[in-house]
Amino acid sequence: MPTLSPKLIIERCPHCSIAKPDLSAQHTNPVTTTNHLGHNQRIWRYYIRSSCGGIVTASGASQNGTVQDIFPKHESVDEAVPAIARAYLTQALQSLHAPAGAVMLAASSVDATLKEKNYKTGNLYSRIEKAVTAHIITNEMAKWAHEVRLDANDQRHADEVAPLPTEIEAKKCIDFAKALGEFMFVLPSRVQRGIAEAAKQNPTSPQKT
């Protein structure tokens, strides 16, 4: 577990996803806070990663003690997303510092997500439109797909003059891929879990014979 030391040791930067980021504490003395009753004391430090300009805030119970919480947290992909789509999306999140690669991985995640619903023919956008027609996703999601840069094929042809995507564009592609997975798999899974939990808490009384 990381500690509130002058260097925060975490697996990945929550801003650019680079592995083992160099995060340096700002100011010598950390900040101490409590709630309005003087309880729940926490020690805070904030750290800056100079390469991407991101700030990470960490808190713990004591100075140089174990970190109890970190803001922002590094994003992860829900287990309800099918394995192949989840793997691509996880790699996209980890590649945000390399935008062209992140876009291709995000597009591959979208592709794998659609294939799980048996949309396998045509280009990515045409399959998204088919999913709209079948009411698998909404018109708004299709519009969103056209607004982000999922045309990862441009990045695979060196003879084509296509501008490289920016980190902001890559983040938009990742956000869409993540939202698509949540809409098609995560939310239905949560609904089913909710129904199952409700059934356990309110079992139907056996009918009298």
Secondary structure as UniProt FT lines:
FT   STRAND          7..8
FT   TURN            14..16
FT   STRAND          23..25
FT   STRAND          31..33
FT   TURN            36..37
FT   STRAND          42..49
FT   TURN            50..53
FT   STRAND          54..60
FT   TURN            63..64
FT   STRAND          66..71
FT   TURN            79..80
FT   HELIX           83..94
FT   TURN            95..97
FT   HELIX           99..116
FT   TURN            117..118
FT   HELIX           124..133
FT   TURN            134..135
FT   HELIX           139..147
FT   HELIX           152..156
FT   TURN            158..159
FT   HELIX           167..181
FT   HELIX           182..186
FT   HELIX           187..201
//
